Amino acid sequence: MYSMNETIKNTLRSDFEKMMRYSLQKNGDFGFAIFGDYAASVLNFYVGSSILMQNEKPEAALFLANLYNAGIKHVINEQDLQEIAHVLAQDPTLNYQVIAPIFD
């Protein structure tokens, strides 16, 4: 199975942390709905920008889901993480307003 390289993982992690900090500052939380909107849009942005290949999207979705889960003290079980990642990887949404904070 293909595995994303460390550069992509570092980009995913760095942008995720920026978004999390922004959301916590602006909204006081980084809830699941905000995470889902962010993750779907950022994955599609990365694919559209050729930062991420289409075949890497499922792995990247799982990586983001695991980062989120770590932030909420691992309350989501592995089976649910897989399902969340599958839904995120299939979602065609690209909302630039949602991901704008990572470009600041």
Contacts in CASP RR format, 6 or more apart in sequence:
PFRMAT RR
TARGET T0000
AUTHOR 0000-0000-0000
METHOD contacts of the structure
MODEL  1
MYSMNETIKNTLRSDFEKMMRYSLQKNGDFGFAIFGDYAASVLNFYVGSS
ILMQNEKPEAALFLANLYNAGIKHVINEQDLQEIAHVLAQDPTLNYQVIA
PIFD
2 55 0 8 1.000
2 56 0 8 1.000
2 59 0 8 1.000
3 59 0 8 1.000
4 52 0 8 1.000
4 56 0 8 1.000
4 59 0 8 1.000
4 60 0 8 1.000
4 63 0 8 1.000
8 51 0 8 1.000
8 52 0 8 1.000
8 56 0 8 1.000
8 60 0 8 1.000
9 63 0 8 1.000
11 46 0 8 1.000
11 51 0 8 1.000
12 46 0 8 1.000
12 60 0 8 1.000
12 63 0 8 1.000
12 64 0 8 1.000
12 67 0 8 1.000
13 67 0 8 1.000
15 42 0 8 1.000
15 102 0 8 1.000
16 38 0 8 1.000
16 42 0 8 1.000
16 64 0 8 1.000
16 67 0 8 1.000
16 68 0 8 1.000
18 101 0 8 1.000
18 102 0 8 1.000
18 104 0 8 1.000
19 30 0 8 1.000
19 38 0 8 1.000
19 42 0 8 1.000
19 99 0 8 1.000
19 101 0 8 1.000
19 102 0 8 1.000
20 30 0 8 1.000
22 101 0 8 1.000
22 102 0 8 1.000
22 104 0 8 1.000
23 29 0 8 1.000
23 30 0 8 1.000
23 31 0 8 1.000
23 34 0 8 1.000
23 38 0 8 1.000
23 101 0 8 1.000
24 30 0 8 1.000
27 34 0 8 1.000
30 68 0 8 1.000
32 68 0 8 1.000
35 64 0 8 1.000
35 68 0 8 1.000
36 88 0 8 1.000
37 93 0 8 1.000
37 95 0 8 1.000
37 98 0 8 1.000
38 98 0 8 1.000
38 99 0 8 1.000
39 61 0 8 1.000
39 64 0 8 1.000
39 65 0 8 1.000
39 68 0 8 1.000
39 88 0 8 1.000
40 88 0 8 1.000
40 91 0 8 1.000
40 93 0 8 1.000
40 94 0 8 1.000
41 93 0 8 1.000
41 94 0 8 1.000
41 95 0 8 1.000
41 96 0 8 1.000
41 98 0 8 1.000
41 99 0 8 1.000
42 64 0 8 1.000
42 99 0 8 1.000
42 102 0 8 1.000
43 52 0 8 1.000
43 57 0 8 1.000
43 60 0 8 1.000
43 61 0 8 1.000
43 64 0 8 1.000
43 88 0 8 1.000
43 89 0 8 1.000
43 91 0 8 1.000
44 91 0 8 1.000
44 92 0 8 1.000
44 93 0 8 1.000
44 94 0 8 1.000
45 51 0 8 1.000
45 94 0 8 1.000
45 96 0 8 1.000
45 99 0 8 1.000
46 52 0 8 1.000
46 60 0 8 1.000
47 53 0 8 1.000
47 54 0 8 1.000
47 57 0 8 1.000
52 60 0 8 1.000
57 89 0 8 1.000
58 85 0 8 1.000
58 86 0 8 1.000
58 89 0 8 1.000
60 89 0 8 1.000
61 84 0 8 1.000
61 85 0 8 1.000
61 86 0 8 1.000
61 88 0 8 1.000
61 89 0 8 1.000
62 81 0 8 1.000
62 82 0 8 1.000
62 85 0 8 1.000
64 85 0 8 1.000
64 88 0 8 1.000
65 76 0 8 1.000
65 81 0 8 1.000
65 84 0 8 1.000
65 85 0 8 1.000
65 88 0 8 1.000
66 81 0 8 1.000
68 76 0 8 1.000
69 75 0 8 1.000
69 76 0 8 1.000
69 81 0 8 1.000
76 84 0 8 1.000
END
